[in-house]
Amino acid sequence: MQPGDLLDLDITAVAHGGVFVARHENRVVFVSDAIPGERVRVALTDTKKSSFWRGDTVEVLDASPHRRPHVWTPADVATAPEDRPGGADFGHIALGHQRELKVEVLRDALARFAGSSAPVTIEPPTAQMKGDRVLEESPDGTGWRTRVSLHVDEDGRIGPFAARSHRVIPVEELPLATPGITRAMARRQGGSPGRLDLVQPADGRVRVISRPESTRSRRPGPVDPAAREVVVETVGDREFQVDAGGFWQVHRLAAGTLHDAVADAVAGSVDPEGWHLDLYGGVGLLAASVADAGGPGTRITSVESDSRATEHAGENLAAWIGARAETARVDRWLGDLVDTATPAQRARLARGTVVLDPPRAGAGKDVVERLVALSPKRIVYVACDPVALARDLGTFAEHGYTTPSVRAFDLFPHSHHVEAIVVLTR
């Protein structure tokens, strides 16, 4: 069969990456925009591999009771697949069932890649106080993105890419974004080809950061000065400096949720005599959770490869006299520490807590093995990819570090993404 051919298929399961599983003549077909239990008509998009094909749902023949009108009308199955904007691949599923599917993906990844049957729970974002107001998740899981990346094509069209492509889809609404970001998008007209970031920090004012492509190489061009503006984000009564174009959690409640979850994970266990680490530490959000639990003299080192983020982490952690922020690649920094740590330092590290918050690809075997060589008492792993998490947990298990459970948070409603926190001890 060829791309464009149609098949009627029964959807049997959810897979990692926002797609769903069907079979045709003993071959797996990964299908977008479906729900387990449905029968759908699928237009094939990739038939090159002998082991599996890919396709898009173009018609729902037998709908799941969990199917809802898509929260983003242009992304509905009524739209031709090539014209559907990407970024909301679970938007056609009832919110509660989305969370059940995310738990299934986590459990499957843990079983396949870590040999683990640890129980998995999932929660909505934690409500946060802002002044005298309580901020909560919206009932329908929309309006949460405070950071959005759009694209500008050579004709000046602005919008997200179509799902699984680099074709710009102009849209009039961004239902997952805050209203302020949607209004800012509507005011933009044309521009140089490249990326357009819209950022709404705690002060409520939307910043627009242009990231044009180089005309010769199609690589990123000059940095927009707006990306270097220092903005202030708040978590509870604590302020964090961060570049407008730097990394901060995109859900308006995510930073507070993760800060509180890490605080829960380390409560009563931060040894005042230990040396604690925050790896891939960004601007110090999670280091602050550990330092809060340990008190003013907590010795904690945050390690981050982005020098601007490290500068901000130094300021954000200044309240703790034992805090330090270092600019380095985590793998190299750990390798140097393994090679040079004195017996006294190793003893303090062995009493320490490590927060590990790697990028989507995970920490990887080298980082895990260098970390376990230091034998920390407790590791709190914050993950945004189930498979990368499970692979790393498998490596940790080989060295005697295991976790009794996985606590997940739905910080990306209407997408397949999920955040998880595990506590590893020997």
C-alpha positions as CSV (number, residue, x, y, z in Angstrom):
1,M,0.0,0.0,0.0
2,Q,1.0,3.6,-0.6
3,P,0.7,6.9,1.3
4,G,-2.9,8.2,0.7
5,D,-4.5,4.8,0.7
6,L,-7.4,4.3,3.1
7,L,-7.9,1.6,5.7
8,D,-10.6,1.0,8.2
9,L,-8.9,0.1,11.5
10,D,-9.8,-0.8,15.1
11,I,-7.7,1.2,17.6
12,T,-6.5,-1.0,20.5
13,A,-4.1,1.1,22.6
14,V,-2.3,4.4,23.1
15,A,1.4,4.7,22.2
16,H,4.1,7.0,23.3
17,G,4.2,10.2,21.3
18,G,0.6,11.1,21.0
19,V,-0.4,8.3,18.5
20,F,-2.6,5.3,18.8
21,V,-2.1,1.6,17.9
22,A,-4.0,-0.4,15.3
23,R,-3.0,-3.5,13.2
24,H,-3.4,-4.4,9.6
25,E,-2.4,-7.9,8.5
26,N,-0.1,-8.3,11.6
27,R,1.6,-5.0,11.0
28,V,1.3,-2.2,13.6
29,V,-0.1,1.1,12.3
30,F,0.4,4.2,14.4
31,V,-2.6,6.5,14.0
32,S,-3.1,10.1,15.0
33,D,-6.4,11.7,16.3
34,A,-8.0,8.4,17.5
35,I,-8.9,6.9,20.9
36,P,-8.6,3.2,22.0
37,G,-11.8,1.4,21.3
38,E,-12.7,3.3,18.2
39,R,-13.0,2.2,14.6
40,V,-11.7,4.8,12.3
41,R,-10.9,5.4,8.6
42,V,-7.2,6.1,8.2
43,A,-5.2,7.7,5.4
44,L,-1.8,6.2,5.4
45,T,1.2,8.6,5.5
46,D,4.2,6.4,5.7
47,T,4.5,2.8,4.5
48,K,8.2,2.5,4.0
49,K,9.0,0.3,7.0
50,S,8.1,-3.4,7.1
51,S,7.5,-3.4,10.8
52,F,5.0,-0.5,11.1
53,W,3.1,2.1,9.1
54,R,1.8,5.5,10.1
55,G,-1.5,7.2,9.2
56,D,-4.0,9.9,10.1
57,T,-7.6,9.6,11.1
58,V,-9.9,11.1,8.5
59,E,-13.2,9.7,9.6
60,V,-14.5,8.3,12.9
61,L,-16.7,5.2,12.1
62,D,-17.4,4.1,15.7
63,A,-16.7,6.8,18.2
64,S,-15.4,6.3,21.8
65,P,-17.6,7.7,24.6
66,H,-14.6,9.7,25.5
67,R,-14.5,11.6,22.2
68,R,-15.3,15.3,22.4
69,P,-15.4,18.2,19.9
70,H,-11.7,19.2,19.6
71,V,-10.8,22.1,21.8
72,W,-9.0,23.6,18.8
73,T,-11.4,23.6,15.9
74,P,-8.8,23.7,13.1
75,A,-7.2,20.5,14.6
76,D,-10.5,18.5,14.4
77,V,-10.7,15.4,12.2
78,A,-13.1,17.3,10.0
79,T,-10.1,19.3,8.8
80,A,-7.8,17.7,6.2
81,P,-4.8,16.2,8.1
82,E,-2.2,18.4,6.3
83,D,-4.1,21.5,7.6
84,R,-4.4,20.5,11.2
85,P,-2.1,22.6,13.5
86,G,0.1,20.6,15.9
87,G,0.4,20.9,19.6
88,A,-2.9,19.6,20.9
89,D,-2.9,15.9,19.9
90,F,-5.2,14.9,22.8
91,G,-7.6,17.8,22.3
92,H,-10.4,15.5,21.0
93,I,-10.4,13.4,24.3
94,A,-12.3,14.1,27.5
95,L,-9.8,15.6,30.0
96,G,-10.2,12.8,32.6
97,H,-9.6,10.1,30.0
98,Q,-6.5,11.9,28.7
99,R,-5.0,11.5,32.1
100,E,-5.9,7.8,32.2
101,L,-4.1,7.4,28.8
102,K,-1.0,9.2,30.1
103,V,-0.9,6.8,33.0
104,E,-1.0,3.9,30.6
105,V,1.9,5.3,28.6
106,L,3.9,5.7,31.8
107,R,3.2,2.2,33.0
108,D,4.0,0.7,29.7
109,A,7.3,2.6,29.4
110,L,8.3,1.5,33.0
111,A,7.5,-2.1,32.2
112,R,9.3,-2.2,28.8
113,F,12.4,-0.2,29.6
114,A,12.9,-0.4,33.3
115,G,11.2,-3.8,34.2
116,S,9.3,-1.8,36.8
117,S,5.7,-2.3,38.0
118,A,5.8,0.7,40.3
119,P,2.3,2.2,40.7
120,V,1.6,5.4,38.8
121,T,-0.7,8.2,39.9
122,I,-1.6,11.4,38.0
123,E,-2.8,14.8,39.3
124,P,-3.9,18.1,37.8
125,P,-1.7,21.1,38.4
126,T,-1.7,22.3,42.0
127,A,-3.6,25.4,42.8
128,Q,-1.3,28.4,43.7
129,M,-1.8,31.6,45.6
130,K,-1.1,34.9,43.8
131,G,-1.6,37.8,46.2
132,D,-5.0,37.2,47.7
133,R,-6.2,35.1,44.8
134,V,-6.2,31.4,44.3
135,L,-5.1,30.3,40.8
136,E,-6.5,26.9,39.6
137,E,-6.5,24.8,36.5
138,S,-9.4,25.8,34.2
139,P,-12.3,23.3,34.2
140,D,-11.7,22.4,30.5
141,G,-7.9,22.5,30.7
142,T,-7.4,25.4,28.4
143,G,-5.8,28.9,28.7
144,W,-2.6,27.6,30.5
145,R,0.3,28.3,28.1
146,T,2.3,31.3,29.1
147,R,4.9,30.6,26.5
148,V,4.2,29.8,22.8
149,S,6.4,29.4,19.8
150,L,4.9,30.2,16.5
151,H,6.5,30.2,13.0
152,V,6.8,32.6,10.2
153,D,7.1,31.3,6.6
154,E,8.6,32.9,3.5
155,D,5.2,34.4,2.7
156,G,4.9,36.1,6.1
157,R,2.2,33.7,7.4
158,I,2.3,33.3,11.2
159,G,1.1,30.2,13.1
160,P,2.0,26.8,14.4
161,F,3.4,24.1,12.2
162,A,1.0,21.5,10.9
163,A,1.2,18.3,12.9
164,R,4.4,16.3,12.1
165,S,5.5,18.9,9.4
166,H,7.2,22.2,8.9
167,R,4.2,23.8,7.1
168,V,2.9,27.0,8.8
169,I,-0.9,26.9,9.6
170,P,-2.3,30.4,10.2
171,V,-4.9,30.3,13.0
172,E,-7.1,32.8,14.7
173,E,-7.1,31.2,18.1
174,L,-4.7,29.5,20.5
175,P,-7.0,27.8,23.0
176,L,-4.2,26.4,25.1
177,A,-2.6,29.8,25.5
178,T,-3.5,32.6,27.9
179,P,-5.9,35.1,26.4
180,G,-3.1,37.7,26.5
181,I,-0.9,35.6,24.2
182,T,-3.8,35.0,21.8
183,R,-4.4,38.7,21.5
184,A,-0.7,39.4,21.0
185,M,-0.7,36.8,18.1
186,A,-3.7,38.5,16.5
187,R,-1.8,41.8,16.4
188,R,1.2,40.4,14.5
189,Q,1.4,40.7,10.8
190,G,4.1,39.3,8.6
191,G,7.8,39.2,9.5
192,S,11.0,37.5,8.5
193,P,11.0,33.7,8.2
194,G,11.8,32.0,11.4
195,R,10.3,31.6,14.8
196,L,8.2,34.0,16.9
197,D,8.1,33.4,20.7
198,L,5.3,34.9,22.8
199,V,6.0,35.1,26.5
200,Q,3.7,36.2,29.3
201,P,5.6,36.3,32.7
202,A,4.0,37.0,36.1
203,D,3.6,40.7,35.4
204,G,1.0,39.9,32.7
205,R,2.6,41.8,29.9
206,V,3.3,39.7,26.7
207,R,6.8,39.9,25.2
208,V,7.2,39.1,21.6
209,I,10.6,37.7,20.7
210,S,11.7,37.3,17.0
211,R,14.0,34.5,16.1
212,P,14.6,35.0,12.3
213,E,16.5,32.4,10.3
214,S,19.7,33.2,8.7
215,T,19.0,33.8,5.0
216,R,21.9,31.7,3.9
217,S,21.8,28.7,6.2
218,R,18.2,28.6,7.5
219,R,19.8,28.4,11.0
220,P,18.9,30.8,13.8
221,G,19.9,34.4,13.0
222,P,20.9,37.2,15.4
223,V,19.4,37.1,18.9
224,D,16.5,39.5,19.5
225,P,17.5,41.9,22.4
226,A,14.0,41.2,23.7
227,A,15.1,37.6,24.5
228,R,17.6,39.0,27.1
229,E,15.1,41.1,29.0
230,V,15.1,39.9,32.6
231,V,11.6,39.2,33.8
232,V,10.5,38.0,37.2
233,E,8.4,34.9,37.8
234,T,6.8,34.1,41.2
235,V,6.2,30.9,43.1
236,G,4.4,31.5,46.3
237,D,6.1,34.5,47.9
238,R,9.5,33.8,46.2
239,E,10.7,35.6,43.0
240,F,12.8,34.1,40.3
241,Q,14.7,36.1,37.7
242,V,14.8,34.6,34.2
243,D,15.5,35.8,30.7
244,A,12.3,36.4,28.7
245,G,13.7,34.1,26.1
246,G,15.1,31.6,28.7
247,F,13.6,28.4,30.0
248,W,10.6,28.5,32.4
249,Q,7.8,26.1,32.7
250,V,5.1,26.9,30.2
251,H,1.9,26.1,32.2
252,R,1.0,29.0,34.5
253,L,0.8,26.6,37.5
254,A,3.6,24.3,36.6
255,A,6.5,26.0,38.4
256,G,4.6,26.1,41.6
257,T,3.4,22.5,41.2
258,L,6.9,21.1,40.6
259,H,8.4,23.3,43.4
260,D,5.8,21.9,45.8
261,A,6.2,18.3,44.6
262,V,9.9,18.4,45.1
263,A,9.5,19.9,48.5
264,D,7.1,17.1,49.4
265,A,9.6,14.5,48.1
266,V,12.5,15.8,50.2
267,A,10.5,16.9,53.3
268,G,12.3,15.8,56.5
269,S,15.2,14.2,54.5
270,V,17.6,17.1,53.7
271,D,20.6,16.4,55.8
272,P,22.2,19.6,57.1
273,E,25.6,17.9,56.8
274,G,25.1,16.8,53.3
275,W,26.2,18.3,49.9
276,H,23.1,18.5,47.7
277,L,23.0,18.9,43.9
278,D,20.5,20.3,41.4
279,L,21.5,19.0,38.0
280,Y,20.2,20.7,34.9
281,G,19.2,23.4,37.4
282,G,18.0,26.2,35.1
283,V,17.5,29.3,37.2
284,G,17.3,27.5,40.5
285,L,13.6,26.7,40.9
286,L,14.0,23.2,42.2
287,A,17.3,23.9,44.1
288,A,15.1,26.4,46.1
289,S,12.8,23.6,47.1
290,V,15.6,21.6,48.5
291,A,17.2,24.6,50.2
292,D,13.9,25.6,51.7
293,A,13.7,22.1,53.3
294,G,17.2,22.3,54.6
295,G,17.4,25.8,56.0
296,P,19.6,28.8,55.5
297,G,22.9,27.0,55.7
298,T,22.0,24.3,53.1
299,R,25.0,23.4,50.9
300,I,23.5,23.0,47.4
301,T,25.1,23.3,44.0
302,S,23.1,24.0,40.9
303,V,24.7,22.9,37.6
304,E,23.4,24.3,34.3
305,S,25.0,24.6,30.9
306,D,23.3,27.9,30.0
307,S,25.5,30.7,31.4
308,R,22.6,33.3,31.5
309,A,20.5,30.8,33.5
310,T,23.4,30.2,35.9
311,E,23.7,34.0,36.5
312,H,20.1,34.2,37.4
313,A,20.3,31.0,39.6
314,G,23.1,32.7,41.6
315,E,20.8,35.7,42.3
316,N,17.7,33.5,42.9
317,L,19.5,31.3,45.4
318,A,21.3,34.2,47.2
319,A,19.2,33.7,50.3
320,W,21.0,30.5,51.2
321,I,24.6,31.0,52.2
322,G,25.6,27.5,51.1
323,A,24.1,27.8,47.6
324,R,26.3,28.0,44.5
325,A,25.5,28.0,40.8
326,E,27.9,26.6,38.3
327,T,27.9,26.8,34.5
328,A,28.9,23.4,33.0
329,R,27.6,20.4,31.1
330,V,26.3,18.0,33.7
331,D,28.1,15.0,32.3
332,R,31.5,16.7,32.4
333,W,30.9,18.3,35.8
334,L,29.9,15.0,37.3
335,G,32.9,13.3,35.7
336,D,35.3,15.9,37.2
337,L,33.7,15.5,40.6
338,V,34.0,11.7,40.5
339,D,37.7,12.1,39.6
340,T,38.6,14.8,42.1
341,A,36.2,14.6,45.1
342,T,38.1,14.2,48.4
343,P,37.0,11.6,51.0
344,A,35.3,14.4,53.0
345,Q,33.4,15.6,50.0
346,R,32.3,12.1,49.1
347,A,31.0,11.6,52.6
348,R,28.9,14.8,52.3
349,L,27.7,13.8,48.9
350,A,26.7,10.4,50.3
351,R,24.4,12.2,52.8
352,G,23.0,14.5,50.1
353,T,19.9,14.8,48.0
354,V,20.2,15.2,44.2
355,V,17.5,16.8,42.0
356,L,17.8,15.6,38.5
357,D,15.7,17.5,35.9
358,P,17.1,16.6,32.5
359,P,15.9,17.7,29.0
360,R,13.4,15.5,27.1
361,A,16.1,13.1,26.0
362,G,16.7,12.1,29.6
363,A,20.0,12.1,31.6
364,G,21.5,9.1,29.8
365,K,23.7,6.2,30.9
366,D,26.9,8.3,31.3
367,V,25.3,10.8,33.7
368,V,23.4,8.1,35.7
369,E,26.6,6.1,36.2
370,R,28.7,9.1,37.2
371,L,26.0,10.1,39.6
372,V,25.6,6.7,41.3
373,A,29.4,6.6,41.6
374,L,28.9,9.4,44.2
375,S,26.4,7.3,46.0
376,P,23.9,10.1,47.0
377,K,21.3,9.2,49.7
378,R,18.3,10.3,47.7
379,I,17.7,11.2,44.0
380,V,14.6,13.1,43.0
381,Y,14.1,12.7,39.2
382,V,11.8,15.1,37.4
383,A,11.0,13.9,33.9
384,C,9.0,15.2,30.9
385,D,9.3,12.0,28.7
386,P,8.1,8.6,29.9
387,V,10.5,6.5,27.8
388,A,13.6,8.6,28.6
389,L,12.6,8.4,32.3
390,A,12.1,4.6,32.1
391,R,15.5,4.0,30.4
392,D,17.3,6.0,33.1
393,L,15.4,4.2,35.9
394,G,16.5,0.9,34.3
395,T,20.1,2.1,34.6
396,F,19.6,3.3,38.2
397,A,18.1,-0.1,39.1
398,E,21.2,-1.8,37.8
399,H,23.1,0.1,40.5
400,G,20.7,-0.5,43.3
401,Y,18.5,2.6,43.1
402,T,14.8,1.9,42.9
403,T,11.6,3.8,43.3
404,P,8.4,2.7,45.1
405,S,6.0,4.8,43.0
406,V,5.7,7.4,40.2
407,R,3.8,10.7,40.8
408,A,2.7,12.3,37.5
409,F,1.3,15.7,36.8
410,D,-0.8,16.7,33.9
411,L,1.0,20.0,33.1
412,F,0.3,19.8,29.4
413,P,-3.5,19.3,29.0
414,H,-4.8,18.4,25.6
415,S,-1.3,17.2,24.5
416,H,0.3,13.8,25.0
417,H,3.0,15.3,27.2
418,V,3.2,14.5,31.0
419,E,5.5,15.4,33.8
420,A,6.6,12.8,36.4
421,I,8.5,12.8,39.7
422,V,10.1,9.8,41.2
423,V,12.2,9.4,44.4
424,L,15.1,7.0,44.1
425,T,16.9,5.5,47.1
426,R,19.3,2.6,47.5
